[in-house]
Amino acid sequence: MQKIFLLLLTVALGLNLSAQDVSLPCDTTNCSLLKYDGNDDGMVNYEDFLEMLGAYGSADVDGDCIEDSQDDCVEDGCGVCDGPGPTVQVVDTIVFIADSTFTEVLNEWYVFEVPDTTFTFVCSNPGCIDPMAENYDPYASENDGSCWGGLTPCDDGSTSVTFDGYTYDLVGIEGQCWFAENLRTEHYANGDAIPGELTDGEWSNTTNGAMTVYGEGTSPVYYGSDDEVTNLADYGRLYTWYAVVDARGLCPSGWHVPTDGEFMTLEMELGLVWYAADYEGWRGNIGIQMKSSPENSPSWNGANTSGFSGLAGGNRRYNGHFYDEGDYGYFWSASNFGVNAAWIRILGGDNVGVARQHSQKTYGYSVRCVRD
């Protein structure tokens, strides 16, 4: 070993000075640490040889002509300094392989399919992770709130409408065109302001249109949050039934609050049998189709295969108190039930169906609009 070292040293010292300007292959000629004259003293000598031996096996992964051991860091494939590289596992392909087994009890072959899934690793990639959404990204690793719920365009191809300064997503469901989010307007269609910020006493005694945000003012809040800003952003506003039927129009021109019958049409299109549609109380299992999914933003515990994107916006009761945010969503219809009540629909976090019930007109509920 000593002979080999002396031989290499002899070769190094025997290099002429012109060799100091020769660089190793690189995308720039200014590779000072890779020159034979590593310490830039104008000579190729013993110290340079030791530095060459010390650099043996070093790499320049980032191509900056500086050995990686001398860099502050080396970026991985995801652009992270000294990071581990792609680590998020996502499904690449799913192939179903057919197989079979003989069942002696039945005296026949049972044929089945086994999924063979191939995974790949990607960098952290925000995007839409809801497979039911139109903009689903199979390689997204975290939800960025961009999903738009698997919305089906309405018959005329429209997917949104703007009213009172806010743009609402639309969803087409078998010939009907619905708002896919709760109404939040502060004005009737003619521009008149809808009364708001009513005290508990004013709310309980009003026979006019009124609006509120869940948790507004000093009214008691039972269940849910009193964060008005977040509640408005997620759930829209709550309205009395008197605002629903006001002649000035709660929905934009060309739209209206659905009748009890139009809700029935929606429910039957989603699979509710016709003889159950007229029942009062909880019916069927289509609520799961109408509630937002955990992947939607805002989210709930449904599947949202309809695109209706129902949310648990809660209610304001006749006495002004707030209840049920996060647990139940209540929606007005424009249909009377006697003098003091009207038909509503309810979606519940602990129920897969849809409830058809009637309620006092001074309650505050969410509103969806449907096209004329």
C-alpha positions in Angstrom: 0.0 0.0 0.0 2.9 2.3 0.8 4.4 1.7 -2.7 1.0 2.6 -4.3 0.8 5.8 -2.3 4.3 6.9 -3.2 3.5 6.1 -6.9 0.4 8.3 -6.8 2.3 11.0 -5.0 5.0 10.9 -7.7 2.4 11.2 -10.4 0.7 14.2 -8.7 4.0 16.1 -8.1 5.1 15.4 -11.6 2.2 17.2 -13.2 3.2 20.5 -14.8 1.6 23.8 -13.8 -0.4 24.0 -17.0 -2.5 21.1 -15.6 -3.9 23.4 -12.9 -6.3 25.0 -15.5 -7.7 21.7 -16.6 -11.2 21.1 -15.1 -13.3 18.0 -14.8 -16.4 17.7 -17.0 -18.9 20.3 -15.7 -21.4 22.8 -17.1 -19.1 25.7 -16.2 -15.3 26.2 -16.4 -15.2 27.9 -13.0 -15.0 24.7 -10.9 -12.4 25.8 -8.5 -12.9 22.9 -6.1 -12.4 20.3 -8.8 -9.2 21.7 -10.3 -5.9 19.9 -9.8 -4.7 22.9 -7.9 -7.3 22.7 -5.2 -5.9 25.3 -2.9 -5.2 27.8 -5.7 -1.6 28.4 -4.6 -0.4 28.2 -8.2 1.2 24.8 -7.6 0.1 21.2 -7.8 1.6 19.7 -4.7 1.2 17.3 -1.8 -1.7 19.3 -0.2 -3.6 19.2 -3.5 -3.1 15.5 -3.7 -4.5 14.9 -0.2 -7.5 17.1 -1.2 -8.0 15.0 -4.3 -8.0 11.9 -2.2 -10.5 13.4 0.3 -12.8 14.3 -2.6 -12.7 10.8 -4.0 -16.2 9.5 -4.3 -17.9 12.9 -3.8 -20.8 13.7 -6.1 -22.3 16.9 -7.7 -25.9 15.9 -7.9 -27.2 19.5 -8.3 -24.7 20.3 -11.1 -23.3 23.5 -9.5 -19.7 22.4 -9.8 -19.4 22.2 -6.0 -19.2 18.8 -4.4 -22.3 18.1 -2.5 -20.3 17.7 0.7 -19.4 21.4 0.4 -22.9 22.6 -0.5 -25.2 24.0 2.2 -27.7 21.3 1.1 -28.8 19.2 -1.8 -32.3 19.6 -3.0 -34.2 16.3 -3.4 -36.6 15.5 -6.3 -39.3 17.6 -4.5 -37.2 20.7 -4.1 -36.6 20.2 -0.4 -33.2 20.9 1.0 -31.6 17.5 2.0 -35.2 16.1 1.8 -36.1 12.4 1.4 -37.6 12.8 -2.1 -41.1 11.7 -3.1 -42.7 10.0 -0.1 -46.5 10.3 -0.7 -48.0 7.0 -1.9 -50.8 7.3 -4.4 -52.6 4.8 -6.5 -51.2 4.5 -10.0 -53.3 1.8 -11.6 -55.8 -0.8 -10.5 -56.1 -4.0 -12.5 -58.8 -6.6 -11.6 -57.6 -10.1 -12.0 -60.3 -12.8 -12.3 -60.0 -16.0 -10.3 -62.3 -18.8 -9.2 -62.8 -21.5 -6.6 -65.0 -24.5 -6.5 -67.7 -24.4 -3.7 -68.6 -28.0 -2.7 -71.8 -26.9 -0.8 -73.2 -25.2 -3.9 -71.5 -27.7 -6.3 -70.5 -24.9 -8.5 -67.6 -22.6 -9.3 -67.5 -19.2 -7.6 -65.9 -16.6 -9.9 -64.5 -13.4 -8.4 -62.2 -10.6 -9.2 -59.1 -9.5 -7.1 -57.8 -6.0 -7.5 -54.1 -5.7 -8.2 -53.1 -2.2 -7.3 -49.9 -0.5 -8.4 -48.7 2.4 -6.3 -46.3 5.2 -7.0 -44.6 7.8 -4.9 -45.0 11.5 -5.5 -44.1 14.8 -3.8 -46.7 16.6 -1.7 -49.2 17.8 -4.2 -52.2 19.9 -3.2 -55.2 19.5 -5.4 -58.7 18.0 -5.5 -58.8 14.6 -3.9 -62.5 14.0 -4.3 -63.0 11.3 -7.0 -66.5 12.5 -7.6 -65.4 16.0 -8.4 -65.0 17.2 -12.0 -61.5 18.5 -11.3 -60.3 15.3 -9.4 -56.5 14.9 -9.5 -55.5 11.3 -8.9 -52.0 12.4 -8.1 -53.0 15.0 -5.5 -51.9 14.1 -2.0 -53.8 16.7 0.0 -57.0 18.6 -0.5 -56.6 22.3 -1.3 -60.3 23.1 -1.3 -60.5 23.4 -5.1 -63.0 20.6 -5.6 -66.3 21.6 -7.1 -68.3 18.6 -5.9 -68.8 16.6 -9.1 -71.2 19.2 -10.3 -73.2 18.4 -13.4 -73.8 21.5 -15.6 -77.4 22.6 -15.9 -79.2 21.9 -19.2 -77.9 25.1 -20.8 -74.3 24.3 -19.8 -74.1 26.9 -17.0 -72.2 26.0 -13.8 -72.5 29.2 -11.8 -74.6 32.4 -11.4 -73.7 35.7 -9.7 -76.2 37.4 -7.4 -75.8 40.3 -5.0 -72.0 40.2 -5.4 -71.5 36.5 -4.8 -71.1 33.7 -7.3 -72.9 30.5 -6.6 -72.1 27.0 -8.0 -74.9 25.3 -9.8 -75.7 21.7 -10.3 -78.1 20.1 -12.8 -80.1 17.2 -11.4 -82.3 15.5 -14.0 -83.8 18.6 -15.6 -83.7 20.8 -12.5 -81.0 23.4 -12.0 -80.2 24.1 -8.4 -77.9 26.3 -6.3 -75.2 23.9 -5.0 -74.6 26.1 -1.9 -76.8 28.0 0.5 -78.1 31.5 -0.2 -76.3 34.4 1.5 -77.9 37.5 -0.1 -78.6 40.6 2.0 -81.0 42.0 -0.6 -84.1 41.0 -2.4 -83.9 40.7 -6.1 -85.2 44.3 -6.5 -82.3 45.6 -4.4 -84.2 46.3 -1.2 -82.3 45.3 2.0 -83.6 42.4 4.0 -83.8 43.3 7.7 -81.0 41.8 9.8 -79.4 41.9 13.2 -82.8 41.4 15.0 -82.8 40.9 18.7 -84.3 37.7 20.1 -87.6 39.6 20.9 -87.7 41.2 17.4 -87.0 37.9 15.8 -89.8 36.0 17.7 -92.4 38.6 16.9 -91.7 39.5 13.2 -94.1 38.7 10.5 -91.8 40.2 7.8 -88.8 38.9 6.0 -85.6 38.7 8.1 -82.2 37.3 7.9 -79.4 36.3 10.2 -76.0 34.6 10.4 -75.6 31.7 12.8 -74.3 33.0 16.1 -75.1 36.7 15.3 -75.2 39.2 18.1 -75.7 38.1 21.7 -78.3 35.4 21.1 -77.6 32.1 22.8 -75.8 29.5 20.7 -76.6 25.9 21.4 -74.2 23.6 19.5 -71.8 24.8 16.9 -69.7 28.0 16.7 -70.6 31.7 17.2 -67.9 32.7 14.7 -70.0 34.7 12.4 -67.4 35.2 9.7 -66.7 31.4 9.3 -70.4 30.5 9.6 -71.3 32.9 6.8 -68.5 31.6 4.6 -69.5 28.0 5.2 -73.2 28.0 5.6 -74.6 31.2 4.1 -77.5 33.0 5.9 -80.7 31.9 7.6 -84.0 33.4 6.6 -87.5 33.5 7.9 -90.3 32.1 5.7 -91.6 35.6 5.2 -88.5 36.4 3.3 -88.9 33.3 1.2 -92.3 34.4 -0.1 -91.7 38.1 -0.3 -92.9 39.5 -3.6 -89.6 41.3 -4.1 -87.9 37.9 -4.6 -85.4 36.2 -2.4 -83.7 34.5 -5.3 -82.3 36.2 -8.4 -84.5 36.9 -11.4 -85.3 33.7 -13.2 -84.9 31.7 -10.0 -87.2 30.9 -7.0 -87.3 29.1 -3.7 -88.4 25.5 -4.5 -91.9 24.4 -3.6 -92.6 21.2 -1.6 -93.4 19.5 -4.9 -90.1 20.5 -6.5 -88.3 19.0 -3.6 -90.3 15.8 -4.1 -89.2 15.8 -7.8 -85.6 16.1 -6.7 -85.9 13.4 -4.2 -87.6 11.0 -6.6 -84.9 11.7 -9.2 -82.3 10.6 -6.6 -84.1 7.3 -6.0 -86.9 8.0 -3.4 -89.9 5.8 -4.3 -92.9 7.8 -5.3 -95.2 6.6 -2.6 -92.7 7.7 0.1 -92.1 11.2 -1.3 -95.5 12.4 0.2 -94.7 11.0 3.6 -93.9 13.2 6.6 -90.8 12.4 8.6 -87.6 10.8 7.6 -87.7 8.9 4.2 -85.4 6.8 2.2 -81.6 6.8 2.1 -81.0 9.6 -0.4 -79.7 12.0 2.2 -76.3 10.5 1.9 -76.3 11.6 -1.8 -77.3 15.1 -0.9 -74.9 15.8 1.9 -71.4 17.2 1.3 -68.6 14.6 1.6 -65.5 14.6 3.9 -63.5 15.6 0.8 -65.6 18.6 0.0 -65.0 22.1 1.5 -67.0 22.8 3.5 -67.3 19.1 4.5 -69.9 16.8 6.1 -70.4 13.1 6.3 -72.2 12.4 3.1 -71.1 11.1 -0.3 -72.5 14.1 -2.3 -73.0 11.9 -5.4 -75.8 14.3 -6.4 -73.7 17.4 -6.2 -76.3 19.1 -4.0 -73.6 19.7 -1.4 -76.0 19.9 1.6 -74.5 21.3 4.8 -75.4 21.4 8.5 -76.1 25.1 8.8 -78.3 24.8 11.8 -81.3 27.1 12.5 -82.5 30.1 14.5 -85.6 29.2 16.4 -88.7 31.3 17.1 -87.2 32.7 20.3 -84.0 33.8 18.6 -81.7 31.1 19.9 -79.3 29.2 17.6 -79.3 25.4 17.4 -77.9 22.4 15.5 -75.0 23.9 13.4 -72.8 20.9 12.4 -75.5 18.4 13.1 -78.5 19.3 10.9 -79.3 21.3 7.8 -82.7 22.8 7.4 -84.1 24.1 4.1 -87.2 26.2 3.4 -89.8 25.3 0.8 -92.1 28.0 -0.6 -95.2 25.9 0.3 -97.6 26.7 3.1 -98.7 24.3 5.8 -101.7 26.1 7.4 -101.5 29.6 8.7 -98.4 29.7 10.7 -96.2 26.9 9.3 -94.6 25.8 6.0 -92.9 22.7 4.6 -89.2 22.2 5.1 -86.5 19.6 4.4 -84.0 18.4 6.9 -80.6 16.6 6.4 -79.1 15.0 9.5 -75.6 14.0 10.4 -76.8 10.8 12.0 -79.4 9.9 9.3 -79.0 8.8 5.7 -82.5 9.9 4.7 -84.3 13.2 4.1 -87.0 14.5 6.4 -90.1 16.2 5.1 -91.7 18.2 8.0 -93.4 21.5 8.6 -92.1 24.4 10.8 -93.1 27.7 12.2 -92.6 30.6 9.8 -90.5 32.6 12.3 -87.7 30.0 12.3 -84.5 30.8 10.4 -83.5 28.2 7.9 -81.2 27.9 4.9 -82.4 28.5 1.4 -81.6 27.0 -1.9 -82.8 28.5 -5.2 -84.0 26.5 -8.3 -84.3 27.8 -11.8 -87.7 28.8 -13.1 
